[in-house]
């Protein structure tokens, strides 16, 4: 049995304790404070943007000096269980914590739903320019391994190869842009 959370910030958070501190609206994905917890007026937003290098647009809620990512807290709030692995935002927006936008995922699926790297010459996910060979290369990462999809003179053909592989390997999790 977990310790009473309010006595030890490192104790396991229970759903009951969580619901005594915040409410979560699954339609909007917003957490608000209950009962003036922590000196904040009831009904005020509880989530704040994450900061730091790994923030990725996520939001966080701090309860008893312990920080929780809002999407993981939403899963816990709704199901009563911590997610066994990762939570994926279906639309790719890390601050959109509506219940319909959250789904369980493994690392490979979560990565499949990410966008193309911003510094990519092609601006197309899975397609890179080989300056040495003067050709477009298409690759995809599956279960932590890079899968080579081919060499192309036309960037559109390389993108087509990536799209086909992403749909084959990742189905509903595939994002091609």
N, CA, C and O of each residue as an XYZ file, in Angstrom:
708
protein
N       0.847     -1.187      0.000
C       0.000      0.000      0.000
C       0.891      1.248      0.000
O       1.806      1.366      0.814
N       0.610      2.187     -0.930
C       1.455      3.381     -1.005
C       1.298      4.280      0.220
O       0.260      4.288      0.881
N       2.339      5.021      0.495
C       2.285      5.989      1.579
C       1.326      7.109      1.204
O       1.073      7.341      0.022
N       0.796      7.800      2.197
C      -0.058      8.941      1.918
C       0.794      9.980      1.194
O       1.793     10.458      1.732
N       0.399     10.319     -0.011
C       1.238     11.133     -0.890
C       1.610     12.484     -0.286
O       2.730     12.957     -0.476
N       0.694     13.102      0.430
C       0.965     14.431      0.958
C       2.096     14.467      1.972
O       2.642     15.537      2.240
N       2.464     13.323      2.544
C       3.524     13.289      3.548
C       4.910     13.105      2.938
O       5.909     13.482      3.552
N       4.981     12.546      1.769
C       6.268     12.226      1.158
C       6.188     12.470     -0.346
O       5.516     11.723     -1.057
N       6.867     13.511     -0.839
C       6.757     13.827     -2.267
C       7.260     12.718     -3.185
O       6.938     12.719     -4.374
N       8.036     11.778     -2.669
C       8.529     10.681     -3.501
C       7.624      9.453     -3.431
O       7.843      8.472     -4.142
N       6.597      9.512     -2.562
C       5.677      8.377     -2.446
C       4.894      8.207     -3.742
O       4.754      9.145     -4.527
N       4.401      7.028     -3.945
C       3.620      6.731     -5.142
C       2.333      7.552     -5.152
O       1.610      7.598     -4.157
N       2.056      8.190     -6.270
C       0.842      8.973     -6.431
C      -0.331      8.026     -6.658
O      -0.242      7.106     -7.471
N      -1.418      8.246     -5.947
C      -2.628      7.457     -6.164
C      -3.615      8.283     -6.974
O      -3.545      9.512     -6.986
N      -4.525      7.610     -7.643
C      -5.545      8.307     -8.422
C      -6.424      9.141     -7.495
O      -6.817     10.254     -7.846
N      -6.727      8.617     -6.336
C      -7.563      9.338     -5.383
C      -6.909     10.651     -4.967
O      -7.555     11.698     -4.936
N      -5.616     10.578     -4.646
C      -4.901     11.789     -4.246
C      -4.837     12.768     -5.422
O      -5.055     13.967     -5.244
N      -4.543     12.265     -6.607
C      -4.487     13.113     -7.799
C      -5.809     13.845     -7.986
O      -5.828     15.056     -8.206
N      -6.918     13.108     -7.899
C      -8.241     13.704     -8.125
C      -8.662     14.642     -7.004
O      -9.588     15.436     -7.171
N      -7.990     14.555     -5.867
C      -8.272     15.514     -4.793
C      -7.531     16.829     -5.025
O      -7.851     17.843     -4.403
N      -6.555     16.813     -5.908
C      -5.750     18.006     -6.176
C      -6.092     18.700     -7.492
O      -6.087     19.928     -7.570
N      -6.391     17.910     -8.525
C      -6.689     18.477     -9.849
C      -7.882     17.759    -10.464
O      -8.204     16.623    -10.116
N      -8.528     18.464    -11.395
C      -9.514     17.805    -12.253
C      -8.978     17.879    -13.676
O      -8.284     18.823    -14.052
N      -9.313     16.873    -14.445
C      -8.886     16.772    -15.842
C     -10.139     16.702    -16.702
O     -11.026     15.884    -16.455
N     -10.208     17.558    -17.706
C     -11.323     17.536    -18.644
C     -10.878     16.801    -19.898
O     -10.073     17.339    -20.659
N     -11.372     15.591    -20.143
C     -10.924     14.824    -21.305
C     -11.285     15.464    -22.645
O     -10.639     15.185    -23.655
N     -12.299     16.309    -22.666
C     -12.696     16.990    -23.910
C     -11.689     18.076    -24.306
O     -11.422     18.277    -25.491
N     -11.136     18.769    -23.314
C     -10.198     19.863    -23.600
C      -8.752     19.480    -23.331
O      -7.831     20.096    -23.868
N      -8.550     18.450    -22.490
C      -7.201     18.044    -22.110
C      -6.578     18.937    -21.054
O      -5.367     18.886    -20.836
N      -7.388     19.753    -20.398
C      -6.877     20.737    -19.444
C      -7.037     20.237    -18.008
O      -8.077     19.698    -17.628
N      -5.971     20.433    -17.220
C      -5.988     20.168    -15.787
C      -6.210     21.494    -15.057
O      -5.604     22.505    -15.409
N      -7.074     21.491    -14.044
C      -7.251     22.678    -13.199
C      -7.165     22.258    -11.739
O      -7.432     21.108    -11.390
N      -6.785     23.214    -10.891
C      -6.632     22.946     -9.463
C      -7.980     22.813     -8.790
O      -8.951     23.466     -9.173
N      -8.028     21.955     -7.778
C      -9.212     21.787     -6.915
C      -8.946     22.456     -5.581
O      -7.793     22.544     -5.158
N      -9.966     22.920     -4.921
C      -9.920     23.321     -3.515
C      -8.788     24.269     -3.145
O      -8.335     24.241     -2.001
N      -8.324     25.085     -4.041
C      -7.276     26.032     -3.698
C      -5.970     25.386     -3.284
O      -5.244     25.936     -2.456
N      -5.660     24.234     -3.842
C      -4.443     23.488     -3.495
C      -3.201     24.319     -3.772
O      -3.108     24.976     -4.809
N      -2.257     24.291     -2.860
C      -0.970     24.961     -3.043
C      -1.063     26.471     -3.106
O      -0.174     27.119     -3.657
N      -2.116     27.042     -2.555
C      -2.251     28.494     -2.560
C      -2.780     29.047     -3.874
O      -2.887     30.264     -4.031
N      -3.112     28.177     -4.820
C      -3.650     28.620     -6.101
C      -5.168     28.496     -6.028
O      -5.696     27.530     -5.477
N      -5.853     29.469     -6.581
C      -7.313     29.449     -6.516
C      -7.891     28.288     -7.318
O      -7.372     27.907     -8.367
N      -8.962     27.751     -6.797
C      -9.673     26.651     -7.447
C     -10.057     27.059     -8.871
O     -10.509     28.179     -9.108
N      -9.869     26.136     -9.809
C     -10.243     26.380    -11.198
C      -9.137     26.967    -12.061
O      -9.302     27.095    -13.274
N      -8.009     27.325    -11.450
C      -6.889     27.856    -12.226
C      -6.156     26.706    -12.930
O      -6.094     25.598    -12.397
N      -5.607     26.960    -14.114
C      -4.878     25.896    -14.834
C      -3.715     25.349    -14.010
O      -2.961     26.104    -13.397
N      -3.586     24.025    -14.009
C      -2.523     23.370    -13.240
C      -1.304     23.050    -14.094
O      -0.203     22.910    -13.563
N      -1.479     22.933    -15.401
C      -0.368     22.550    -16.283
C       0.393     23.772    -16.766
O      -0.184     24.817    -17.066
N       1.701     23.607    -16.832
C       2.597     24.651    -17.347
C       3.478     24.020    -18.416
O       3.684     22.806    -18.407
N       4.003     24.827    -19.337
C       4.900     24.256    -20.351
C       6.156     23.672    -19.718
O       6.703     24.234    -18.768
N       6.605     22.550    -20.245
C       7.885     21.979    -19.807
C       9.001     22.871    -20.329
O       8.851     23.520    -21.365
N      10.109     22.902    -19.618
C      11.248     23.680    -20.080
C      12.434     22.754    -20.263
O      12.438     21.621    -19.782
N      13.425     23.244    -20.956
C      14.632     22.457    -21.158
C      14.713     21.853    -22.547
O      13.804     21.977    -23.368
N      15.819     21.207    -22.772
C      16.152     20.662    -24.075
C      15.158     19.605    -24.557
O      14.877     19.515    -25.752
N      14.630     18.813    -23.639
C      13.742     17.711    -24.011
C      12.266     18.063    -23.879
O      11.430     17.159    -23.833
N      11.920     19.333    -23.817
C      10.549     19.753    -23.564
C       9.587     19.333    -24.677
O       8.502     18.829    -24.388
N       9.957     19.528    -25.923
C       9.180     19.112    -27.098
C       7.727     19.575    -27.070
O       6.852     18.895    -27.606
N       7.463     20.717    -26.453
C       6.105     21.256    -26.434
C       5.182     20.605    -25.429
O       3.991     20.916    -25.405
N       5.696     19.704    -24.591
C       4.866     19.046    -23.592
C       4.534     20.013    -22.460
O       5.178     21.049    -22.292
N       3.517     19.649    -21.693
C       3.203     20.424    -20.496
C       3.360     19.526    -19.275
O       3.394     18.301    -19.392
N       3.455     20.147    -18.109
C       3.718     19.414    -16.874
C       2.809     19.926    -15.779
O       2.310     21.050    -15.831
N       2.604     19.081    -14.787
C       1.848     19.447    -13.596
C       2.727     19.078    -12.409
O       3.248     17.965    -12.334
N       2.889     20.020    -11.480
C       3.697     19.761    -10.284
C       2.747     19.553     -9.102
O       1.960     20.430     -8.747
N       2.849     18.363     -8.508
C       2.035     18.023     -7.338
C       2.983     17.630     -6.210
O       3.781     16.703     -6.348
N       2.885     18.341     -5.104
C       3.760     18.098     -3.948
C       5.230     18.048     -4.343
O       5.947     17.113     -3.989
N       5.664     19.044     -5.067
C       7.066     19.206     -5.481
C       7.548     18.146     -6.456
O       8.750     18.047     -6.703
N       6.658     17.362     -7.007
C       7.056     16.338     -7.973
C       6.411     16.656     -9.323
O       5.207     16.897     -9.413
N       7.234     16.650    -10.363
C       6.769     17.020    -11.694
C       6.294     15.788    -12.466
O       6.944     14.742    -12.463
N       5.146     15.940    -13.124
C       4.581     14.881    -13.965
C       4.258     15.461    -15.332
O       3.704     16.557    -15.423
N       4.592     14.749    -16.387
C       4.186     15.190    -17.720
C       2.668     15.042    -17.806
O       2.112     14.018    -17.409
N       2.015     16.062    -18.323
C       0.551     16.121    -18.316
C      -0.081     14.978    -19.109
O      -1.131     14.471    -18.713
N       0.532     14.560    -20.218
C      -0.078     13.480    -21.001
C      -0.043     12.155    -20.245
O      -0.974     11.357    -20.354
N       1.015     11.914    -19.486
C       1.097     10.687    -18.681
C       0.129     10.756    -17.493
O      -0.483      9.757    -17.115
N       0.007     11.953    -16.916
C      -0.927     12.155    -15.815
C      -2.379     11.981    -16.295
O      -3.207     11.434    -15.568
N      -2.683     12.439    -17.505
C      -4.028     12.274    -18.070
C      -4.355     10.790    -18.218
O      -5.467     10.359    -17.913
N      -3.387     10.018    -18.687
C      -3.598      8.575    -18.833
C      -3.895      7.940    -17.465
O      -4.819      7.140    -17.321
N      -3.093      8.315    -16.478
C      -3.269      7.800    -15.120
C      -4.634      8.206    -14.556
O      -5.333      7.392    -13.951
N      -4.998      9.456    -14.761
C      -6.268      9.993    -14.268
C      -7.452      9.217    -14.856
O      -8.406      8.899    -14.147
N      -7.383      8.915    -16.159
C      -8.500      8.276    -16.860
C      -8.552      6.761    -16.653
O      -9.642      6.191    -16.599
N      -7.410      6.103    -16.536
C      -7.397      4.639    -16.491
C      -7.100      4.071    -15.109
O      -7.417      2.916    -14.822
N      -6.486      4.895    -14.252
C      -6.094      4.406    -12.938
C      -4.773      3.652    -12.952
O      -4.350      3.108    -11.932
N      -4.120      3.622    -14.116
C      -2.829      2.930    -14.243
C      -1.847      3.817    -14.994
O      -2.216      4.548    -15.913
N      -0.580      3.732    -14.577
C       0.457      4.448    -15.314
C       0.671      3.749    -16.653
O       0.588      2.523    -16.729
N       0.944      4.510    -17.704
C       1.187      3.868    -19.002
C       2.404      2.948    -18.924
O       3.417      3.320    -18.331
N       2.321      1.742    -19.518
C       3.424      0.795    -19.431
C       4.652      1.226    -20.243
O       5.767      0.788    -19.962
N       4.448      2.071    -21.235
C       5.559      2.519    -22.081
C       5.350      4.002    -22.366
O       5.324      4.807    -21.436
N       5.203      4.369    -23.612
C       5.081      5.776    -23.971
C       3.650      6.130    -24.331
O       2.835      5.262    -24.643
N       3.361      7.434    -24.280
C       2.079      7.965    -24.724
C       2.365      8.801    -25.968
O       3.227      9.680    -25.959
N       1.636      8.515    -27.024
C       1.788      9.227    -28.288
C       0.652     10.227    -28.435
O      -0.498      9.923    -28.116
N       0.977     11.417    -28.918
C      -0.037     12.415    -29.265
C      -0.382     12.184    -30.742
O       0.459     12.392    -31.617
N      -1.601     11.760    -31.013
C      -2.013     11.380    -32.363
C      -1.715     12.487    -33.373
O      -1.200     12.211    -34.457
N      -2.034     13.738    -33.026
C      -1.827     14.842    -33.958
C      -0.411     15.422    -33.902
O      -0.108     16.381    -34.612
N       0.449     14.851    -33.071
C       1.841     15.292    -33.004
C       2.070     16.559    -32.197
O       3.191     17.065    -32.156
N       1.034     17.082    -31.555
C       1.158     18.307    -30.771
C       1.259     17.925    -29.296
O       0.284     17.484    -28.688
N       2.445     18.101    -28.735
C       2.738     17.636    -27.381
C       1.948     18.308    -26.280
O       1.853     17.763    -25.180
N       1.377     19.474    -26.537
C       0.599     20.165    -25.508
C      -0.894     19.865    -25.616
O      -1.677     20.328    -24.787
N      -1.297     19.095    -26.629
C      -2.711     18.751    -26.828
C      -3.008     17.444    -26.090
O      -2.788     16.356    -26.622
N      -3.499     17.563    -24.882
C      -3.702     16.399    -24.023
C      -5.160     15.960    -23.936
O      -5.575     15.371    -22.938
N      -5.939     16.246    -24.983
C      -7.303     15.722    -25.027
C      -7.237     14.198    -25.065
O      -6.338     13.633    -25.687
N      -8.169     13.539    -24.415
C      -8.165     12.084    -24.303
C      -8.148     11.412    -25.674
O      -7.463     10.405    -25.853
N      -8.894     11.954    -26.650
C      -8.939     11.347    -27.992
C      -7.607     11.486    -28.729
O      -7.382     10.816    -29.736
N      -6.731     12.347    -28.233
C      -5.442     12.571    -28.883
C      -4.306     11.754    -28.256
O      -3.164     11.837    -28.709
N      -4.610     10.970    -27.223
C      -3.583     10.199    -26.534
C      -3.766      8.710    -26.811
O      -4.888      8.203    -26.821
N      -2.651      8.019    -27.035
C      -2.702      6.567    -27.234
C      -1.397      5.952    -26.759
O      -0.338      6.578    -26.793
N      -1.506      4.706    -26.315
C      -0.312      3.967    -25.908
C       0.551      3.693    -27.127
O       0.039      3.456    -28.221
N       1.871      3.727    -26.929
C       2.798      3.466    -28.025
C       4.105      2.943    -27.464
O       4.446      3.193    -26.308
N       4.832      2.212    -28.298
C       6.204      1.886    -27.937
C       7.101      2.961    -28.562
O       6.605      3.836    -29.271
N       8.382      2.907    -28.314
C       9.285      3.956    -28.801
C       9.278      4.042    -30.320
O       9.291      5.137    -30.882
N       9.259      2.901    -30.981
C       9.273      2.868    -32.439
C       8.017      3.521    -33.012
O       8.103      4.289    -33.970
N       6.853      3.224    -32.436
C       5.601      3.817    -32.897
C       5.590      5.321    -32.630
O       5.162      6.099    -33.482
N       6.054      5.726    -31.469
C       6.075      7.139    -31.115
C       6.991      7.913    -32.066
O       6.648      9.006    -32.516
N       8.132      7.349    -32.362
C       9.075      7.980    -33.290
C       8.486      8.047    -34.698
O       8.707      9.016    -35.425
N       7.725      7.001    -35.083
C       7.105      6.975    -36.404
C       6.131      8.133    -36.584
O       5.910      8.594    -37.703
N       5.551      8.602    -35.483
C       4.581      9.695    -35.549
C       5.232     11.067    -35.364
O       4.528     12.061    -35.184
N       6.558     11.135    -35.406
C       7.238     12.430    -35.281
C       7.359     13.092    -36.652
O       7.138     12.465    -37.688
N       7.711     14.359    -36.628
C       7.853     15.121    -37.878
C       9.279     14.997    -38.429
O      10.186     14.509    -37.754
N       9.448     15.454    -39.673
C      10.775     15.485    -40.301
C      11.671     16.446    -39.515
O      11.195     17.430    -38.949
N      12.966     16.148    -39.488
C      13.907     17.035    -38.810
C      13.905     18.390    -39.497
O      13.848     18.481    -40.724
N      13.967     19.432    -38.695
C      13.872     20.792    -39.216
C      15.068     21.173    -40.092
O      14.942     22.023    -40.974
N      16.223     20.551    -39.856
C      17.414     20.895    -40.644
C      17.609     19.962    -41.839
O      18.675     19.964    -42.455
N      16.604     19.176    -42.166
C      16.683     18.265    -43.307
C      16.652     19.053    -44.610
O      15.802     19.926    -44.784
N      17.568     18.756    -45.524
C      17.590     19.444    -46.820
C      16.322     19.169    -47.613
O      15.825     20.050    -48.315
N      15.796     17.955    -47.506
C      14.609     17.591    -48.277
C      13.328     18.093    -47.630
O      12.320     18.266    -48.315
N      13.350     18.330    -46.320
C      12.151     18.657    -45.548
C      11.119     17.535    -45.615
O       9.940     17.748    -45.332
N      11.573     16.333    -45.993
C      10.713     15.162    -46.107
C      11.249     14.098    -45.164
O      12.431     13.754    -45.200
N      10.379     13.590    -44.334
C      10.787     12.585    -43.368
C      11.311     11.351    -44.086
O      10.695     10.858    -45.031
N      12.467     10.854    -43.623
C      13.051      9.633    -44.163
C      13.861      9.817    -45.431
O      14.356      8.843    -45.998
N      14.004     11.059    -45.882
C      14.732     11.326    -47.135
C      15.887     12.283    -46.852
O      15.686     13.382    -46.334
N      17.098     11.851    -47.198
C      18.274     12.703    -47.009
C      19.047     12.823    -48.315
O      18.959     11.961    -49.190
N      19.795     13.896    -48.427
C      20.617     14.155    -49.614
C      22.035     13.691    -49.332
O      22.637     14.074    -48.329
N      22.564     12.863    -50.226
C      23.956     12.442    -50.129
C      24.781     13.342    -51.030
O      24.784     13.179    -52.250
N      25.481     14.295    -50.423
C      26.297     15.235    -51.208
C      27.417     14.494    -51.926
O      27.776     14.842    -53.051
N      27.957     13.493    -51.289
C      29.053     12.721    -51.886
C      28.615     12.017    -53.173
O      29.316     12.047    -54.185
N      27.440     11.383    -53.110
C      26.959     10.623    -54.269
C      26.010     11.411    -55.159
O      25.631     10.941    -56.232
N      25.620     12.614    -54.718
C      24.682     13.453    -55.458
C      23.382     12.707    -55.761
O      22.923     12.641    -56.901
N      22.805     12.144    -54.684
C      21.595     11.337    -54.830
C      20.771     11.409    -53.537
O      21.313     11.680    -52.466
N      19.473     11.167    -53.646
C      18.587     11.118    -52.494
C      18.561      9.698    -51.938
O      18.465      8.730    -52.693
N      18.649      9.577    -50.612
C      18.576      8.283    -49.949
C      17.310      8.233    -49.100
O      16.964      9.198    -48.418
N      16.631      7.096    -49.154
C      15.438      6.905    -48.321
C      15.740      5.818    -47.294
O      16.209      4.734    -47.643
N      15.467      6.119    -46.018
C      15.661      5.157    -44.925
C      14.505      5.292    -43.946
O      13.806      6.305    -43.919
N      14.319      4.255    -43.146
C      13.318      4.289    -42.097
C      13.885      3.557    -40.888
O      14.649      2.605    -41.042
N      13.519      3.991    -39.698
C      13.975      3.328    -38.469
C      12.849      2.442    -37.938
O      11.730      2.902    -37.710
N      13.169      1.170    -37.749
C      12.195      0.200    -37.249
C      12.829     -0.550    -36.081
O      13.882     -1.170    -36.222
N      12.177     -0.482    -34.938
C      12.676     -1.151    -33.732
C      14.144     -0.839    -33.451
O      14.922     -1.729    -33.107
N      14.512      0.429    -33.600
C      15.860      0.873    -33.281
C      16.898      0.602    -34.356
O      18.079      0.892    -34.162
N      16.473      0.050    -35.490
C      17.423     -0.238    -36.574
C      17.043      0.531    -37.826
O      15.865      0.696    -38.144
N      18.065      0.996    -38.530
C      17.824      1.724    -39.771
C      17.644      0.730    -40.910
O      18.457     -0.175    -41.098
N      16.556      0.916    -41.675
C      16.268      0.074    -42.836
C      16.472      0.926    -44.083
O      15.856      1.981    -44.238
N      17.335      0.459    -44.959
C      17.661      1.166    -46.195
C      16.554      0.896    -47.215
O      16.199     -0.258    -47.453
N      16.004      1.961    -47.821
C      14.899      1.817    -48.768
C      15.302      2.078    -50.213
O      14.565      1.730    -51.135
N      16.466      2.687    -50.417
C      16.928      2.875    -51.786
C      17.562      4.224    -52.042
O      17.561      5.117    -51.195
N      18.115      4.338    -53.267
C      18.753      5.562    -53.763
C      17.902      6.073    -54.921
O      17.432      5.295    -55.751
N      17.707      7.405    -54.967
C      16.787      7.968    -55.956
C      17.342      9.262    -56.520
O      17.946     10.060    -55.804
N      17.131      9.457    -57.810
C      17.521     10.726    -58.431
C      16.430     11.771    -58.238
O      16.696     12.971    -58.295
N      15.203     11.314    -58.011
C      14.058     12.206    -57.814
C      13.623     12.157    -56.346
O      13.329     11.083    -55.822
N      13.583     13.300    -55.694
C      13.210     13.376    -54.284
C      11.793     12.854    -54.062
O      11.504     12.280    -53.012
N      10.906     13.048    -55.042
C       9.521     12.575    -54.893
C       9.454     11.051    -54.843
O       8.619     10.488    -54.136
N      10.323     10.390    -55.586
C      10.361      8.921    -55.568
C      10.896      8.411    -54.224
O      10.423      7.400    -53.704
N      11.872      9.112    -53.676
C      12.402      8.744    -52.359
C      11.311      8.918    -51.299
O      11.164      8.077    -50.411
N      10.554     10.003    -51.393
C       9.460     10.253    -50.455
C       8.383      9.179    -50.582
O       7.814      8.746    -49.580
N       8.108      8.759    -51.787
C       7.118      7.718    -52.040
C       7.560      6.396    -51.395
O       6.744      5.686    -50.806
N       8.843      6.074    -51.509
C       9.378      4.847    -50.906
C       9.249      4.902    -49.383
O       8.889      3.908    -48.752
N       9.544      6.073    -48.791
C       9.414      6.209    -47.346
C       7.953      6.065    -46.918
O       7.648      5.351    -45.964
N       7.054      6.748    -47.631
C       5.625      6.686    -47.303
C       5.104      5.251    -47.304
O       4.387      4.835    -46.394
N       5.479      4.501    -48.344
C       5.036      3.109    -48.461
C       5.559      2.271    -47.284
O       4.813      1.489    -46.694
N       6.831      2.438    -46.952
C       7.428      1.684    -45.850
C       6.816      2.085    -44.506
O       6.564      1.227    -43.660
N       6.577      3.380    -44.307
C       5.997      3.860    -43.046
C       4.606      3.269    -42.839
O       4.267      2.848    -41.733
N       3.812      3.237    -43.886
C       2.467      2.658    -43.779
C       2.542      1.159    -43.517
O       1.743      0.619    -42.752
N       3.500      0.485    -44.149
C       3.664     -0.957    -43.959
C       4.119     -1.288    -42.532
O       3.570     -2.183    -41.891
N       5.125     -0.559    -42.046
C       5.693     -0.862    -40.733
C       4.864     -0.304    -39.569
O       4.774     -0.940    -38.518
N       4.262      0.872    -39.745
C       3.663      1.561    -38.610
C       2.168      1.815    -38.699
O       1.569      2.250    -37.715
N       1.554      1.564    -39.825
C       0.092      1.719    -39.960
C      -0.402      3.059    -39.465
O       0.015      4.107    -39.956
N      -1.302      3.019    -38.481
C      -1.927      4.240    -37.955
C      -0.933      5.208    -37.315
O      -1.245      6.387    -37.152
N       0.248      4.734    -36.953
C       1.250      5.591    -36.334
C       2.131      6.309    -37.362
O       2.913      7.186    -36.994
N       2.015      5.950    -38.640
C       2.925      6.538    -39.636
C       2.602      8.003    -39.890
O       1.445      8.382    -40.071
N       3.647      8.810    -39.899
C       3.555     10.220    -40.280
C       4.639     10.418    -41.321
O       5.800     10.077    -41.094
N       4.262     10.964    -42.450
C       5.221     11.052    -43.550
C       5.705     12.467    -43.821
O       6.435     12.693    -44.785
N       5.314     13.416    -42.992
C       5.813     14.781    -43.208
C       6.319     15.376    -41.917
O       6.777     16.519    -41.902
